Each structure stands twice: as structure tokens, then as C-alpha cells.
Amino acid sequence: MQKFNRYKNNLKYDNNSVYSYNTIVGNIKDNRLIALTYHSKTTNKHVMYAAAKLNLELLRSYGKEKKENAYFSSLELLNNKKISKKCYESLQKMIFSDDKENLELAIVFIKIKTSKKKKIIL
């Protein structure tokens, strides 16, 4: 486990995770730091500092940004698939809507479009 120059006693990291006060607060995957949950202002500072120092994109799996991160991750999956601009924009609206059914439909569509299998089990 390694320490940062700042917050030496309370902030550490290894190849897979970031720890604040010996609690895992984020996972490192594909040049991204995925913050798991909100703990406190201090922990939030730790997460932002770690992402900056490790040169990682910060994604939050909680709160307001959760929907945005789901959107970007989902649309990233579609980058290699050919879909119309209208379809892409519709997915964007579905994911950002407050309607849970729309979000679920968008996820199903993305699973179907990105699956290598002929048959999808939902």
C-alpha cells in the first residue's frame, strides 16, 4: 500500500483501491477512480485529491452524478455500434428522465445492442 505526499496518515492506495481512514472509498479501474459512497467532506477531499494525483477520471457511483456516469458509461458502450443520431438522442433523454421505466428500457436496449449473443435473457 502506498501513501500520498499530502494526507500521509489518512489516505492510501494500491493497484485496485483508494483508502481513507483505512476504509475503501474508491476503486481504480480502466484509468478511472470510481468513488463508492459519500462519507464526509474530508473523505470527499481525499477522493478528489487521489484522482488528481493518480491522473484518473473521477466517477461517482452515488448522488446526482450517478445518473450522469450511467449515461456516459452506457453511451460509451455504444460508440462502436451503429445507431442513428435520433436513437442516440432518444437514449440520452431516457437515461436522464426521472422515469425509472425509461431508464430500464434504455439499459435493456444497450444490453441488446452491445451483446455478442443472439439471445438476451433479461
N, C-alpha and C positions, 0 to 999 in steps of 0.2 A: 504494500500500500504506500502511495506517495502523498506528500504534503505540498501545499501551495506556499508561495513566499508570504502571502498575506493569510490571515486566519489560520496560522500554523497548527494551533491546538484543536480547532474545531472542524476543519474542512480537509477532507482527504479524498483520494480517488484511486481506482485501479483500472484495469482494462475494460471493465464492464459497468462500473457504478461510481456514483459520487455520494459521499457520506458527509452528513452534517451532524455533529454531536453523536457520532457512531450509529446514526440511522441512515439507511439508504434513502436518498431524496431524489435520485435520478438514475436512469440507465443510459449507457452510452451504446449507440448502435448506428452504423452507417453514417458517421460524421454528424450525428445528432445527439443532443442531450435531451432526453425525454423526462421532464420533471413529473414525478408521480402524483404528488398531492401538495396542497398548501399547508405549511406548518406555522410559519411566523414571518415577520418582516426580515428578521435576521437570516432565517433559512432561505428566504427568497433572495436576499442579497448573495448568499453563498452560491446558490444555483446560478444566478446571473454571472457572478464572478467566474465560476468554474467553466461555464460555457464560453465566456470571452477568452479566458486564459488557455483553454484547450482548443480554441478555434472551432467550436462546434455550434451548429444551428440549435437554438433552444426551442423546444416544443413543450407545451404543457398539456397534460392529459386530464386537466380539470378546469372548471370555470368557463369563462367567456371564450377563451382561446381554444377550448376543446373542440367546439364545432368548426372553427377555422382550420385547426390542424387536421380534423377528419376530412374536411373539404380538400385541402391541399394534398394530403396523402392519397385520397381516393382519385382525384383528378390526375395525380402523378402516375397512378397505375394505368390510366387510360392514354397516356402520352404515346405509346406505341400502337395503340388501336386506332382504327379509322372510324371516327364518328363525326357526324355533321356538326357545324357550328351551333345550329339550333338545338341539337341534342345536348351538346356540351353546356349551353346556357341554361337549358331546362334542368339539367342535373345540378347546376350551380344554385338555381332557385330552390330546388327540392331540398338540398342539403342545408341551406341557410334558413329555410322556413321554420316556423315554430311547430309545424305539424309533424308529429312523430311518425305518422304513416308515410308521409312524403320522404322523410329521411330513410326509413326502412326500404321503401321502393327503390330509392337511389342506390342504396347499398346492394340490394339484390341485382339490380341492373349491372353494377360494376363487377360483382362476382361473376355474373354470366359472361360479360364482355372480356374479363381477364382470365377466365378459366381455360385450361387446356383440355379439360374433359368435355365430352359430348353431352353428358347428362349432369345436371346440377341437382344436388339434394339440399333443400333449404330447411 
